[in-house]
Amino acid sequence: MDGFDYHHSRAVQARAGLKVFNKAVRASLLAAALVFVVLGAGLLLSHSALGWLVVSLAAWPLAALLWHRGALKTVQIRAGSVTGRLESDLVARLPEQVSPKVLGLHVMQCRGGQFFAIRFGISPNFLGQLLSDDTTRTDAVWKAARELADEMKSEEISSAMVTAALIKTEPAVLNLLPHLNLDYSDIESGVRWNKHTAELIQSFSEPKRTGGIARDWSFGYIPLLTRFARNISEQVEGTLGNVKLEAHESALATMMSTFSSGGRQNVALVGSTGVGKNTIVQAFARTLMDPKAQVPHSLQFRQVFMLDPSALLSAAPGRGELEGLLTRILNEAFRAKNVILWLDNAERFLEEGIGSVDISNVLNQVLEGGGLRLILTMDEQRWLQIAARRPDLVTLLNRISVTPASEAETMLVMQDALINLEYRYKVTYMCQTLVEAYRLSERYVGNLAQPARSIKLLSDAAGQARDGFVIVKSLEAAIEQTTGVKVGVARGADEREKLLNLESLIHERMINQTHAVSVVSDALRRARSGVRNANRPVGTFLFLGPTGVGKTELAKALAEVYFGGEQNLIRLDLNEYSQASDVTRFLQAGSTSSTSLTAQVTKQPFSVVLLDEIEKAHPSVLATLLQLLDEGILRDETNRSVSFRDAIIIATSNAGAEDIRAHIDKGEALEQFEASIVENLINSNQFRPEFLNRFDEIVTFRPLTREELLQVVNLILVGINKTLAVQKLSVSVDDDAKLLIVEKGYDPRLGARPMRRMVQRTVENILARRMLAGEAQAGQAILITRADIETIVNTL
């Protein structure tokens, strides 16, 4: 079996480069060269011929440094054996006898091993404790590393490949990968990532030849373009980046073909915000400036200029002035012969508004002429709007649709993006973070398409780095900070305790209805423990029952106890949506109406959504809710997806209330008649079966008894005392006085609602009179008796 040969000439050279020419030796050689040069220069200035001899001595240490740099630092790859192909730095470090454990310790000192330590959390200790001391097992590692290199068409067996081979051939390491949220496919992806990054950096360091000043002198004079446009070609020269996405490569090829053909010289890149339209234009500009690229001669060294509408508006605010200025700019670009004009967010040039300028007429003439090369980029929705308004204009444009990146493509883009993100924010991103960034951004980052939505989340998470590392918890913290949504599973002791005791916390502000409270609490526990279906709302419930039994109160209690306050309750009265035309109002975008269902959930996705009196909504509105209940998604009027997957949906209805009361009056328990209530709703055509089947639970609320209404009065009094606490006052009501309040306020048709009005008319009015009369002083406990209540109710 081909293994490591310690005495191989390449290994000897590599060790010499690492150990003989160590850092101290290289520094000494450089210092000696500088001393000889400075000393010789001094002698030459003093007119001593000896100076030339001294300067020539600097050649010896410099030659040694150049020999190290050219032949020893990176020893040339020799095809064939493992030793001939192994990364130079690793070859230099290995001893004569190599076990998997020894190999693991040394590979972690090389770039590839350090890459896995930083990106994946696979530290030297992690490998050192698990790898074998048996040297006979090393051959399997070399075999796996060689196979990985061959698979990736790499002549060199890198230290990253050896790290992957060590993991693959050691079952103990493989079995522990899930504890790091990894599997072996992630490790192989890491090897490709490491290889690609090295190639990217190497290509960036290579000298570029782009024609220089003579390239520009051979074309026209462009003072107006220089003032009112940005030269994108100059900005992208020498920058990192390669077009890899299938949609991007296809668009780039089409652009090359269109601009080199004899037809109309324009393209319109159309796609959702974030799909990479600007990236395609920048890649197009970079490719035109690359002498090694396969570019038609008619396009080589052509430059892309991006027109700035704000600069145009500031220079020529009037329509006539603006059209005249634009005409001169377009003529200048045409005469220059080497200019391709780019209108980014092209709708700004095709509509009126702040920061926009409508040049449709001028542009139409230019497009008809076809002589000037133009690039337009715009969003899909804006394209459709312009197509409806100016069909004559869009028919002159060569449209190229740009689709969002796939998950695999987005991962590659994120890997490249880390070069800039880590430099900008001075943080380090883990591989597990990238995987989770795609998943979480798909759900929580709106208004953008991939890959931009994943990159935005990575950027947002930089501010949540822990000890300089951006980890999965950093992503979750960023989302929770920007949206208020609780993303991860419940981790804190306080939250776990709250979830386990949610029923008792809710019952602190509402009476009975234990079944309803239980099913809602169970839904939240499933969501926060990570066992629910993440592609549906947290829970969907239909609450049936008479008025005043606690249906709405449960939604309010849930919003306060768990979602952070009643402000996290989104409430719509569906009796206001009784017409078919109300569906549009239901789905209005936030820019049109802030009170529509979709607008409110966009702003506040982590909430309780209460749909009151759902039986009064038009059937078209109920049909609209089917997708919401089933998939947790609604599309607003602009076709934008709005997620309800972090909300609890509660619909309430008084339908069947009379039947419920009749069964209760007969002394029947809920369990005996609940199914028949739902069946009657279907048979009476109040609700369609497919609508009712979308709910997780249909819960019947029974009317409250007099004893339970007494508890309601106690809860109301607790609220009054919270209000009085600011004035250092408190109130207590005798038990027989409470019984009188219940007696006078009881109405079997209205449930608990009259109780609040009765307490207001009695207790609150008595308090108000005493406080105004000076009979209630700070620090005093006010007692209200049955006689006090009787005095009030006798006048009602």
C-alpha positions in Angstrom: 0.0 0.0 0.0 1.3 3.4 -1.0 2.0 5.4 2.2 4.2 8.2 3.5 7.9 8.0 2.7 9.9 10.0 5.2 13.1 9.7 3.1 11.4 10.8 -0.2 13.4 13.7 -1.8 10.3 15.9 -1.7 9.9 15.3 2.1 13.6 16.2 2.7 13.2 19.4 0.8 10.0 20.3 2.6 11.6 19.7 6.0 14.5 21.9 5.0 12.1 24.7 4.1 10.3 24.4 7.4 13.0 23.6 9.9 16.3 25.0 8.4 14.7 28.1 6.9 12.5 28.8 9.9 11.1 32.2 10.7 14.2 33.4 12.7 16.6 32.3 9.9 14.6 34.0 7.2 14.5 37.2 9.3 18.3 37.1 9.8 18.9 36.6 6.1 16.7 39.5 5.2 18.4 41.7 7.9 21.8 40.7 6.5 20.8 41.6 3.0 19.6 45.0 4.2 22.8 45.6 6.2 25.0 44.9 3.1 22.9 47.2 0.9 22.9 50.1 3.4 26.6 49.7 4.2 27.5 49.4 0.5 25.4 52.5 -0.3 27.2 54.4 2.4 30.6 53.5 1.0 29.5 54.4 -2.5 28.3 57.8 -1.3 31.8 58.3 0.2 33.3 57.5 -3.2 34.7 54.2 -2.1 34.9 51.5 -4.8 34.6 48.9 -2.0 30.9 49.7 -1.8 30.2 47.7 -4.9 31.7 44.6 -3.3 29.7 45.1 -0.1 26.4 45.6 -2.0 27.1 42.4 -4.1 27.3 40.4 -0.8 23.6 41.1 -0.3 23.0 38.7 -3.2 23.9 35.7 -1.1 21.2 36.0 1.6 18.7 37.2 -1.0 19.4 34.1 -3.2 18.9 31.9 -0.1 15.5 33.6 0.6 14.5 33.2 -3.1 15.5 29.6 -3.1 13.3 29.0 0.0 10.4 30.9 -1.6 10.7 29.2 -4.9 11.7 25.6 -4.1 11.4 24.9 -0.4 8.4 26.8 0.9 6.0 25.1 -1.5 7.7 22.0 -2.9 6.6 21.1 -6.4 3.9 18.4 -6.6 5.1 15.1 -8.1 2.4 12.9 -9.5 2.2 9.3 -8.3 2.9 8.6 -4.7 1.1 10.0 -1.6 4.3 11.7 -0.5 4.7 13.3 -4.0 1.2 14.7 -3.9 0.8 15.7 -0.3 0.6 19.3 0.7 4.1 20.7 1.2 3.5 22.1 4.7 2.1 18.8 6.0 4.9 16.7 4.4 7.5 18.9 6.2 5.9 18.3 9.6 5.4 14.5 9.5 7.7 12.1 11.5 9.0 8.8 10.1 6.3 6.7 11.9 2.8 8.1 11.4 -0.3 6.9 13.3 -3.7 8.4 12.7 -3.4 10.2 16.0 0.1 11.7 15.1 -1.2 12.6 11.7 -4.2 14.3 13.2 -2.0 16.4 15.5 0.2 17.6 12.7 -2.6 18.2 10.1 -4.2 20.6 12.6 -1.1 22.8 12.4 -1.7 23.2 8.6 -4.1 25.5 6.8 -6.6 22.7 6.0 -6.8 21.4 9.6 -7.1 24.9 10.9 -9.9 25.6 8.4 -11.9 22.6 9.9 -11.1 23.8 13.5 -12.4 27.3 12.8 -15.3 26.5 10.4 -16.6 23.2 11.8 -15.4 23.2 15.5 -13.3 20.1 14.9 -10.4 21.0 17.2 -7.1 19.3 17.7 -8.3 17.9 21.0 -11.4 16.5 19.4 -9.3 14.5 16.9 -6.5 13.8 19.3 -8.7 12.0 21.9 -10.5 9.9 19.3 -7.9 8.8 16.7 -5.9 5.6 16.9 -2.2 5.1 17.9 -2.0 2.1 15.5 0.3 3.0 12.6 -1.1 0.1 10.5 -4.4 2.0 10.3 -2.8 5.0 8.6 -2.8 3.4 5.1 -6.6 3.5 5.1 -6.4 7.3 5.8 -3.9 7.8 2.8 -6.2 5.7 0.6 -9.3 7.8 1.5 -7.4 11.1 1.1 -6.1 10.0 -2.3 -9.6 9.0 -3.5 -11.0 12.4 -2.3 -8.3 14.2 -4.3 -9.0 12.2 -7.4 -12.7 12.8 -7.1 -12.1 16.6 -6.9 -9.6 16.4 -9.8 -6.8 17.8 -7.6 -3.2 16.9 -8.1 -2.4 18.0 -4.6 -3.6 16.0 -1.5 -4.3 19.0 0.7 -4.3 19.0 4.5 -8.1 19.6 4.4 -8.5 16.3 2.4 -6.4 14.5 4.9 -8.5 15.9 7.7 -11.6 14.6 6.0 -10.0 11.2 5.4 -9.1 10.9 9.2 -12.8 11.6 10.0 -14.1 9.2 7.4 -11.9 6.2 8.5 -12.4 6.6 12.3 -15.9 5.4 13.4 -15.5 7.1 16.8 -15.2 10.5 15.1 -18.0 9.8 12.6 -20.3 8.9 15.5 -19.7 12.2 17.2 -20.3 14.4 14.2 -24.0 14.7 14.9 -23.1 16.3 18.3 -21.6 19.1 16.2 -24.7 19.2 14.0 -22.7 17.7 11.2 -22.5 14.6 9.0 -19.8 13.4 6.6 -21.4 15.2 3.6 -20.7 18.4 5.4 -17.1 17.5 5.8 -16.7 16.8 2.1 -18.4 20.1 1.3 -15.9 21.7 3.6 -13.0 20.3 1.6 -14.5 21.8 -1.6 -15.0 25.1 0.2 -11.4 25.1 1.3 -10.1 24.3 -2.2 -12.3 26.9 -3.8 -11.2 29.7 -1.4 -7.6 28.9 -2.0 -8.2 29.0 -5.8 -10.1 32.3 -5.4 -7.3 33.9 -3.5 -4.7 32.6 -5.9 -6.6 34.0 -8.9 -6.9 37.4 -7.2 -3.1 37.6 -6.6 -2.4 37.0 -10.3 -1.5 40.1 -12.3 -4.3 41.4 -14.6 -3.9 43.0 -18.0 -6.9 45.1 -19.0 -5.5 47.4 -21.7 -4.5 50.3 -19.5 -4.8 53.9 -20.4 -4.3 53.2 -24.1 -7.6 51.2 -24.0 -9.5 54.3 -23.1 -7.7 56.8 -25.4 -8.7 54.8 -28.4 -12.3 55.7 -27.8 -14.4 58.9 -27.4 -14.3 61.8 -24.9 -17.0 61.3 -22.2 -17.2 64.3 -19.8 -21.0 64.0 -19.2 -20.8 60.3 -18.5 -18.0 60.8 -16.1 -20.2 63.3 -14.2 -23.5 61.6 -14.3 -22.6 57.9 -14.3 -20.3 55.5 -12.4 -17.8 53.4 -14.3 -18.6 49.9 -13.1 -15.8 48.4 -15.1 -13.2 50.3 -13.1 -14.8 49.3 -9.8 -14.9 45.6 -10.6 -11.3 45.3 -11.9 -9.3 43.1 -9.6 -12.2 42.2 -7.3 -12.9 38.8 -6.0 -15.9 36.8 -7.4 -16.9 34.3 -10.0 -20.3 33.6 -11.6 -21.2 30.1 -10.6 -25.0 30.1 -10.4 -26.8 28.4 -13.3 -29.2 31.3 -13.7 -26.3 33.8 -13.7 -24.2 31.9 -16.2 -27.2 31.5 -18.5 -28.0 35.3 -18.3 -24.3 36.1 -18.9 -24.2 34.0 -22.0 -27.4 35.5 -23.3 -26.0 39.0 -22.7 -22.8 38.2 -24.6 -24.8 36.8 -27.5 -27.3 39.8 -27.6 -24.7 42.5 -27.5 -22.5 40.9 -30.2 -25.4 40.2 -32.6 -26.8 42.5 -35.2 -30.2 43.0 -33.5 -31.3 45.5 -30.9 -28.4 46.1 -28.5 -30.2 45.9 -25.1 -31.1 43.5 -22.4 -33.6 43.8 -19.5 -32.6 41.6 -16.5 -35.9 40.9 -14.6 -36.1 39.1 -11.3 -37.0 39.5 -7.6 -34.8 41.7 -5.4 -31.8 39.7 -4.3 -31.5 37.2 -7.1 -28.3 38.8 -8.2 -29.1 41.0 -11.2 -26.4 43.5 -10.2 -24.0 40.7 -9.7 -24.6 39.5 -13.2 -24.0 43.0 -14.6 -20.8 43.3 -12.5 -19.6 39.9 -13.7 -20.4 41.0 -17.3 -18.3 44.1 -16.9 -15.5 42.1 -15.3 -15.5 39.6 -18.1 -15.3 42.2 -20.8 -12.1 43.6 -19.2 -10.5 40.1 -18.9 -8.1 39.5 -21.9 -8.2 35.7 -21.1 -12.0 35.5 -21.3 -13.8 34.2 -24.4 -15.4 37.5 -25.4 -16.5 38.6 -28.9 -14.0 41.1 -30.3 -16.8 43.7 -30.7 -17.2 43.6 -26.9 -13.7 43.3 -25.6 -12.7 46.1 -23.2 -16.1 47.7 -23.5 -17.0 49.5 -20.2 -20.2 49.5 -18.3 -21.5 52.9 -16.9 -24.3 53.1 -14.4 -26.5 56.2 -14.9 -27.4 58.0 -11.6 -31.0 59.5 -11.7 -30.4 61.6 -8.5 -27.5 63.4 -10.2 -29.5 64.0 -13.3 -32.5 65.4 -11.3 -30.2 67.8 -9.3 -28.6 69.1 -12.5 -31.8 69.4 -14.6 -35.0 69.5 -12.4 -37.3 70.6 -15.3 -38.7 68.0 -17.7 -37.4 69.9 -20.8 -34.0 70.4 -19.2 -33.8 66.8 -18.2 -34.7 65.3 -21.6 -32.2 67.6 -23.2 -29.4 66.6 -20.8 -30.2 62.9 -21.2 -30.2 63.2 -25.0 -26.7 64.7 -24.8 -25.5 61.9 -22.5 -26.9 59.2 -24.7 -25.3 60.7 -27.8 -22.0 60.9 -26.0 -22.2 57.2 -25.0 -23.1 56.3 -28.5 -20.1 58.3 -30.0 -17.7 56.8 -27.5 -18.2 53.3 -29.1 -16.9 51.5 -26.0 -19.7 52.3 -23.5 -22.6 50.1 -22.4 -25.1 52.1 -20.4 -26.7 50.5 -17.3 -30.0 51.7 -15.8 -30.2 50.0 -12.4 -33.7 49.8 -10.9 -34.9 50.9 -14.3 -38.3 51.8 -13.0 -36.8 54.9 -11.6 -36.3 56.1 -15.2 -39.7 55.1 -16.3 -42.1 56.6 -13.7 -42.7 59.9 -11.8 -42.0 60.2 -8.1 -39.3 61.2 -5.5 -35.9 60.2 -6.8 -37.4 59.0 -10.1 -37.4 60.5 -13.6 -39.7 59.5 -16.4 -37.6 59.3 -19.6 -39.9 56.8 -21.4 -40.2 58.8 -24.5 -36.5 59.4 -24.9 -35.7 55.8 -24.1 -38.3 54.6 -26.6 -36.5 56.4 -29.4 -33.1 55.1 -28.4 -34.4 51.5 -28.2 -36.0 51.8 -31.6 -32.7 53.0 -33.1 -30.9 50.1 -31.5 -27.4 51.6 -31.8 -26.7 52.3 -28.2 -26.0 49.3 -25.9 -28.3 49.4 -22.9 -28.7 47.2 -19.8 -31.9 47.6 -17.6 -32.5 45.8 -14.3 -35.8 45.7 -12.5 -38.1 43.8 -10.2 -40.7 41.4 -11.6 -43.6 43.4 -10.3 -42.3 46.7 -11.6 -41.8 45.0 -15.0 -45.4 43.9 -15.1 -46.6 47.4 -14.1 -44.5 49.1 -16.8 -45.6 46.5 -19.4 -49.3 47.3 -18.6 -48.6 51.1 -18.9 -46.1 51.1 -21.8 -46.4 47.9 -23.8 -44.7 49.6 -26.8 -41.6 50.1 -24.6 -41.3 46.6 -23.3 -41.7 45.0 -26.7 -38.4 46.7 -27.7 -36.5 45.1 -24.8 -34.8 41.7 -24.8 -36.0 40.3 -21.5 -33.8 37.9 -19.5 -35.5 36.3 -16.4 -33.2 35.7 -13.4 -34.5 33.0 -11.0 -33.6 32.7 -7.3 -30.6 30.5 -6.4 -31.0 27.0 -5.2 -29.9 25.9 -1.8 -26.7 24.4 -3.1 -25.9 27.6 -5.1 -26.8 29.8 -2.2 -24.3 27.9 0.0 -21.5 28.6 -2.5 -22.4 32.3 -2.7 -22.4 32.5 1.1 -19.0 30.9 1.3 -17.6 33.5 -1.1 -19.4 36.3 0.7 -17.7 35.4 4.0 -14.4 36.9 2.7 -15.9 40.4 2.7 -18.3 39.8 5.7 -15.5 38.6 8.0 -13.2 41.4 6.9 -15.9 44.0 7.5 -17.2 42.8 10.8 -14.1 41.2 12.2 -15.9 37.9 13.0 -15.7 34.3 12.0 -18.6 32.2 10.6 -19.1 28.5 11.4 -20.1 26.1 8.6 -23.2 25.1 10.7 -24.2 28.8 10.7 -24.3 28.8 6.9 -26.6 25.8 6.7 -28.9 27.2 9.3 -28.8 30.7 7.7 -30.4 29.3 4.5 -33.1 27.5 6.4 -34.0 30.5 8.7 -33.7 33.1 6.0 -36.2 31.2 3.8 -38.7 31.6 6.6 -37.9 34.9 8.3 -36.3 37.2 5.8 -38.9 38.8 3.5 -38.7 41.1 0.5 -35.5 39.4 -0.8 -34.8 36.3 -2.9 -31.9 33.9 -2.5 -29.0 34.3 -2.3 -29.4 37.9 -0.9 -31.8 36.8 1.9 -29.2 34.4 3.4 -26.4 36.9 3.1 -28.6 39.6 4.8 -29.2 37.2 7.7 -25.5 36.5 8.0 -24.7 40.2 8.0 -27.4 40.9 10.7 -26.0 38.0 12.8 -22.5 39.6 12.9 -23.7 41.9 15.7 -24.7 38.9 17.8 -21.3 37.1 17.5 -20.1 35.3 20.6 -16.4 35.6 21.3 -15.9 36.6 17.7 -17.7 33.6 16.3 -21.1 33.8 14.5 -22.9 30.6 15.5 -26.5 29.3 15.1 -27.6 31.1 18.2 -26.3 34.3 16.7 -28.7 33.9 13.8 -31.6 33.1 16.1 -30.8 36.2 18.2 -30.7 38.4 15.1 -34.1 37.2 14.0 -35.6 37.6 17.5 -34.2 41.1 17.6 -35.6 42.2 14.2 -38.9 40.3 14.1 -39.7 39.5 17.7 -40.2 35.8 16.7 -38.8 33.2 19.1 -36.9 31.0 16.7 -34.9 28.3 18.6 -36.2 25.8 21.0 -36.9 26.9 24.6 -33.6 27.0 26.4 -33.8 29.4 29.3 -35.0 28.1 32.6 -37.6 30.9 32.9 -39.2 30.1 29.5 -39.2 26.3 30.1 -40.9 26.9 33.5 -43.5 29.3 31.9 -44.3 26.7 29.2 -44.7 23.9 31.7 -47.0 26.0 33.8 -48.8 27.9 31.0 -52.3 26.7 32.0 -52.1 28.0 35.5 -50.6 31.3 34.3 -53.5 31.8 31.8 -56.1 30.8 34.5 -54.8 33.7 36.6 -56.8 36.0 34.3 -59.6 33.8 32.9 -62.0 31.3 34.5 -62.6 27.7 33.5 -62.6 26.5 29.9 -59.8 24.1 30.9 -60.0 22.2 27.6 -59.5 25.2 25.4 -56.6 26.5 27.6 -55.0 23.0 27.5 -55.0 22.6 23.7 -53.6 26.1 23.2 -50.9 25.5 25.8 -50.0 22.2 24.2 -49.6 23.8 20.8 -47.1 26.3 22.2 -45.1 23.6 24.0 -44.9 21.6 20.8 -43.6 24.7 18.9 -41.0 25.7 21.4 -39.7 22.1 21.9 -39.1 21.7 18.2 -41.5 18.8 17.6 -44.3 20.6 15.6 -44.7 20.8 11.8 -42.7 24.0 11.0 -44.6 24.5 7.7 -47.9 25.3 9.5 -49.0 27.9 12.1 -48.1 27.2 15.7 -51.7 26.2 16.2 -55.1 26.8 14.5 -58.3 26.7 16.7 -62.0 27.4 16.2 -63.7 28.5 19.4 -67.4 27.9 19.5 -69.8 29.2 22.2 -72.1 31.9 23.4 -71.1 35.5 24.0 -69.2 36.2 27.2 -67.8 32.8 27.9 -64.1 33.6 27.4 -63.3 33.0 23.8 -61.8 36.4 23.2 -60.4 36.5 26.7 -58.3 33.4 26.1 -56.7 35.0 23.1 -55.9 38.1 25.1 -54.6 36.0 28.0 -52.3 34.0 25.7 -50.9 37.2 24.1 -50.2 38.7 27.5 -48.8 35.6 29.2 -46.6 34.2 26.5 -46.3 36.6 23.5 -45.2 39.6 25.5 -48.4 41.6 26.0 -51.8 42.3 24.5 -50.1 44.5 21.9 -49.1 41.1 20.3 -52.8 40.3 19.6 -53.9 41.0 16.0 -57.6 41.2 16.0 -60.0 41.4 13.1 -63.7 41.6 13.3 -64.9 39.5 10.4 -68.3 41.0 10.4 -66.6 43.9 8.6 -65.6 41.5 5.8 -69.1 40.4 4.7 -68.8 41.3 1.0 -66.9 39.5 -1.7 -65.0 42.7 -2.5 -63.6 42.7 1.1 -61.1 40.0 0.1 -58.9 42.7 -1.4 -59.1 44.8 1.8 -58.1 41.6 3.7 -54.9 41.2 1.7 -53.8 44.8 1.2 -50.0 45.4 1.4 -48.6 47.5 4.2 -47.9 50.4 1.9 -51.6 50.6 1.1 -53.1 49.8 4.5 -51.5 49.1 7.8 -54.7 47.4 9.2 -55.1 44.6 6.8 -54.4 41.1 8.0 -51.4 40.5 5.8 -49.9 44.0 6.7 -50.3 43.4 10.5 -48.7 39.9 10.4 -45.9 41.1 8.2 -45.1 43.7 10.9 -45.7 41.3 13.8 -45.3 37.7 12.8 -45.0 36.4 16.4 -48.5 36.9 17.7 -52.0 35.7 18.4 -54.2 36.3 15.4 -57.8 36.5 16.5 -60.5 36.3 13.8 -63.7 37.3 15.6 -67.2 36.3 14.5 -65.9 34.3 11.6 -69.4 33.1 10.7 -70.2 36.6 9.5 -67.4 36.7 6.9 -68.2 36.3 3.2 -67.5 32.8 1.8 -64.8 34.3 -0.4 -62.9 35.5 2.7 -63.2 32.1 4.3 -61.9 30.5 1.1 -58.9 32.8 1.3 -58.2 31.5 4.8 -57.8 27.9 3.7 -54.2 28.3 2.6 -53.4 30.2 5.8 -54.8 27.4 8.0 -53.2 24.6 6.0 -49.7 26.0 5.0 -49.3 29.1 7.1 -48.9 31.3 4.1 -51.0 34.1 2.5 -50.1 36.2 -0.5 -50.9 39.9 -0.4 -52.2 42.0 -3.2 -48.6 42.4 -4.6 -48.2 38.6 -4.6 -45.8 38.7 -1.8 -45.8 35.7 0.6 -46.7 36.5 4.2 -45.9 33.9 6.8 -48.3 33.0 9.6 -46.0 30.1 10.8 -45.0 31.8 14.0 -48.5 32.8 15.0 -51.4 31.1 16.8 -54.6 31.4 14.8 -57.8 31.6 16.8 -61.2 32.0 15.1 -64.3 32.6 17.2 -67.9 32.0 16.4 -71.3 32.3 18.1 -72.7 29.8 15.7 -74.5 27.1 17.5 -74.7 29.1 20.7 -78.4 28.4 21.3 -77.8 24.6 20.8 -75.0 24.7 23.3 -77.1 26.5 26.0 -79.9 24.0 25.4 -77.6 21.0 26.0 -76.2 22.6 29.1 -79.7 23.4 30.4 -80.5 19.6 30.1 -77.5 18.9 32.4 -75.3 17.4 29.6 -71.5 17.5 29.7 -69.6 19.1 26.8 -68.2 15.7 25.8 -71.7 14.4 25.2 -72.8 17.0 22.6 -69.6 18.6 21.2 -69.5 16.4 18.1 -73.1 17.1 17.3 -72.6 20.9 17.4 -69.9 20.6 14.7 -72.1 18.3 12.6 -75.0 20.7 12.8 -72.8 23.6 11.6 -71.9 21.5 8.5 -75.5 20.4 7.9 -76.8 24.0 8.2 -74.2 25.1 5.6 -72.8 27.7 8.0 -69.3 26.3 7.4 -68.0 23.9 4.7 -66.4 20.7 5.9 -63.0 21.4 4.2 -62.9 24.7 6.1 -63.6 23.1 9.5 -61.1 20.3 8.8 -58.3 22.8 8.5 -58.3 23.6 12.3 -56.2 21.6 14.7 -58.9 21.8 17.3 -62.6 22.8 17.4 -63.3 23.7 21.0 -66.7 24.3 22.5 -67.0 26.8 25.3 -69.9 26.3 27.7 -71.7 29.1 29.5 -70.3 30.2 32.9 -72.1 29.2 36.1 -72.9 31.7 38.9 -70.0 30.3 40.9 -67.6 31.0 38.0 -69.0 34.5 37.5 -68.1 35.2 41.1 -64.5 34.3 40.2 -64.8 36.7 37.2 -65.8 39.5 39.7 -62.6 38.6 41.7 -60.4 38.9 38.7 -62.0 42.3 37.8 -61.3 43.5 41.3 -57.6 42.4 41.0 -57.4 44.7 37.9 -59.0 47.6 39.8 -56.4 47.2 42.6 -53.6 47.3 40.1 -54.9 50.7 38.8 -55.3 52.0 42.4 -51.8 51.0 43.4 -50.4 54.1 41.7 -52.3 56.2 44.2 -51.4 53.9 47.1 -55.0 52.8 47.6 -56.7 49.4 47.6 -60.3 48.2 47.7 -61.9 45.1 49.1 -65.5 43.9 48.6 -67.4 41.8 51.1 -68.4 38.3 49.9 -72.1 39.0 50.2 -71.7 42.2 48.2 -70.0 40.2 45.4 -72.9 37.8 45.4 -75.3 40.7 44.9 -73.2 42.0 42.0 -73.4 38.5 40.4 -77.1 38.3 41.0 -77.8 41.7 39.4 -75.3 41.2 36.6 -76.2 37.6 35.6 -77.6 37.1 32.1 -77.4 33.6 30.7 -77.4 35.0 27.1 -74.4 37.3 27.7 -72.2 35.3 30.0 -69.4 37.3 31.8 -69.7 40.5 29.9 -72.4 42.1 32.1 -70.2 41.5 35.1 -67.7 44.1 34.1 -70.4 46.7 33.5 -72.0 45.9 36.9 -68.7 46.3 38.7 -68.1 49.5 36.9 -71.5 50.9 38.0 -71.2 49.8 41.6 -67.6 49.4 42.9 -65.9 51.9 40.6 -68.6 54.6 41.1 -68.5 54.2 44.9 -64.7 54.5 44.8 -64.8 57.6 42.6 -67.3 59.4 44.9 -65.2 58.6 48.0 -62.0 59.7 46.4 -63.5 63.1 45.3 -65.1 63.6 48.7 -61.7 63.2 50.4 -62.9 60.0 52.2 -60.1 57.9 50.7 -56.6 58.7 51.7 -53.2 57.4 50.4 -52.3 54.2 52.2 -56.0 53.4 53.0 -57.8 50.1 52.3 -61.3 50.9 51.2 -64.1 48.4 52.2 -67.3 48.1 50.2 -70.2 46.3 51.8 -73.5 44.8 50.5 -75.3 47.8 51.8 -73.1 50.0 49.6 -73.9 47.9 46.6 -77.6 47.9 47.4 -77.7 51.7 47.5 -76.4 51.7 43.9 -78.4 48.9 42.4 -81.7 50.2 43.8 -81.2 53.3 41.7 -80.5 51.4 38.5 
